């Protein structure tokens, strides 16, 4: 079929809940380290800005600064890591 491997990684996830509607995911992605993801299921017409504000408020309670936010996916982070490893 012509498929080509883009990335291969292992993610170990533990989940819990914060409040009634936020799922907290704690991921360990060797060799990248640990990550926290907050997820909230919302209706299609939800105010995305308000949802994001609520999620960041929950991160504040957990002591995680806005500046620590990651915008890349694990696959991108792993590819960056591997590229840096090859440079050495």
Secondary structure, DSSP 8 states (H G I E B T S, - for coil): -----------EEEEEEETTTEEEEEEEETTTEEEEEEE----TTS-HHHHHHHHHHHHHHTT--GGG---S-HHHHHHHHHHHHHH-
